[in-house]
Amino acid sequence: MTKKRKRRQDKTWQKLLLLIIFLGMVALFGNHLLSLREPHVQVTSVKTTSQHQRFIEEKAKQAQKLQKQYNVLASITLSQAILESDWGNSTLASQYHNLFGIKASSKQVGKVLATQEYYDGKWVTIKAKFRRFSSDEESMVAHAKLFVNGTDWNSSQYHSVLEATNYKQAAKALYKDGYATDPNYPEKLITLIKRYRLDRYDQSY
């Protein structure tokens, strides 16, 4: 009788062990399914890192000041600074305080660096002369003035950016007016603005 009871106990433990393994596999599979759904969560729910948030906070006040003065949406200034400078980590930004990839004219002090431009459906590497600034704030002012004053060949080139009533219009106007050659440039800016809620810094009139 003792042996039979022991066998039944062994079988019971085996069944429990199999059940535990089965439940564990179900849990893992369920988590996998959830992870597959995560990319579809709205980008505004993505958490920022402390480094990214610090970069935004350091530039936000100046961006708002420039919006009041030049009518450039703060969200556009911030998203462009993030995208163009890689959060201030690019060579152009970290060494020369050029947060926006602003090119230098023949009369301006600058630094020649390699950059990528989008031509004829593909990316090509070229060398261009970029402006050097003494501070990030000076770079941000030059960025705003570029929209107001335009280029040497077209003083009203970026006026549609200034006339935009929201960041989506402004982002699309930037590409249309020739600020960037990347056809995905507007969507990249819009994604950054949504992800980090940069439109909260925009001033309403």
N, C-alpha and C positions, 0 to 999 in steps of 0.2 A: 504493500500500500504506500509505503514511504517513497519508493522509487517512482511509482505512478504519479504521486502528488508532485514530486520534484520535476518530472517530465512536463506536467501541466504548467508548473510555474515557469519552467524554461521557455515553453512555447508562448506563455503570456508575455514574458519579457521580450521575446523576439518580436511579437506582434506590436508591442509598445514601441520598440526600437524602430521598426519599419514605419510605424505611424509618425514618429518624430521626424524621421528622415524625409518622409513624404511631405509633411507640413513645412519642413524647412525648404524643400525644393519649390513648393507652391509660393512661399513668401519671397524667395529669391526671384522667381519668375514674375511675380507681381511687381516687385521693385523695378525689374527690368522694363516692364511695360510702362511704369510711371516715368522712368527716365527717358523713354522714347517720346513721351508727351511733353517733356519739359521745354524743348525748343519752341513749342507753340504758345507758351505763356507770354503774355504781353511784355514787351521789353521794358516797360516802366517798372516792372517788379524786380528787375535785376539789381542786386545790391552793389554799391560802389565800394572800391577799396579805399582805405584811409588816404593813400597817396593820391588817388584820383580826386577824391573829395577835397583834399587840401589844395590841389592845383586849381580846381573850380572856384573855391572860396577866395583864393588869393587874387584871382582875376575878375571875379564877379562885380566887385564895387566899381572898378575902373570901367568895365563893360557897360554898366548902368549909367555911369557918368557920361560916357561917350554917346550912349543912345540919346540922352537928353540934349546933348550938344549937337550931334550930327545926324540923329534919326536912324542910326544903324542898330537893329535889334540886338540886344545883349545876347540872346540865345545864338544868333548867327556868329557874333564875335567869339563867343566861348567855344562853340562847336568847331569853328574853323581853326582856332588856336589849338584845340585838342588834336584834330585831324592832321593839320599841316605840320605840327611840331612833335607829334607822337608824345603828347603830355609833357612837352618841354624837354624831351630826351634827345631830339635830333641834333646833329652837329650844328646846323644853322641856328637852332634855338639856344642850345646850351652854351655855345661859344660866341655867338654874335647877336643874341637876343632878337632874332628874326623869327617870330612865332607863326608867320603867315606865308612864308615863301615869297615875300615881296621882292621883285627883281629891281635892280639898280639901273638907272639911266647912265648914259656916258659921262654925265657931269657929277654923278653921286659916288661916294665911297662905297666900295662893295668887295665881295669875295666870290671868286669863281669856284663853283662846285658842280659836281655831276648831279643831274636830276633826271627823273623819268617823265616823259610826256606821252600822251596818247594820240597817235597819228595813224590815219588809214586803217583803223581797226586793230592796231597793235601798239604795245608799249615799246618805246625806244629811249635809250639813254643819251642825253645831250649834256653839254656844259653850258652853264649860264651864270651871269653875274648877279649876285644877290646883295641886297642892302645890309649894312651893318648898323646896329643900334647900340646905344649905351645902356639901355634898360628895356625890360619887357614892356613897361608902360609907354615908352617912346615908340616902340613897335606897334602897340595897339592904337596910338594916336595916328600914326602914319597909315595904318590899315583903314581907319575911319575916314581920313582925309582923301585917301585914294578913291573911295566911293563918291565923295562929294566933288572932288576936283577932276576925276577921270584920268585918262592917260594923255600923253603929249599929243597924240593924234586924234583923240576924241574926248573932249571935256565932259561929255554927258554919258559916257560909256556905261556907267554903273547906276544911273539914276533910277532904273526900274527896281534895283535892290532897295533903294531908299524909299521908294513909293509903295513897296509891298506892305500889306496890312497884317501879315502873319509870317511865321518862320518858314512855312512850306512854300509860299510864294517867293520869299526872298532866296531860299535855297535853289529853287529852279531858275530864278533870274540870274544867279551867279554863274551858272553853267551857260545859260543862253547868252549872257553878255560877255562871255569869254574869259572869266576869271580862271577857270580850270578847263583842261582838255579831257578829263576823265568823265565819260558819259554817266557814270554811277555816282558822281560827286554829290548831286542833290540828295540822293537817297542815303548816302553815308552821313551827311550832316543831319538829316531828319532823324535817322536812327539814333545818333548820339544825343540829339536834343530830347527824344522820347526816353531813352534809357536813363539819362541822368537828370531828367526833368528840368532842362535848362531854360525852358520857356517861363519858369516861375520868376526868372530875373528880368523878364521883359516888362517895360513900363507901359501901362495903358494910357491912352490919351482921351 
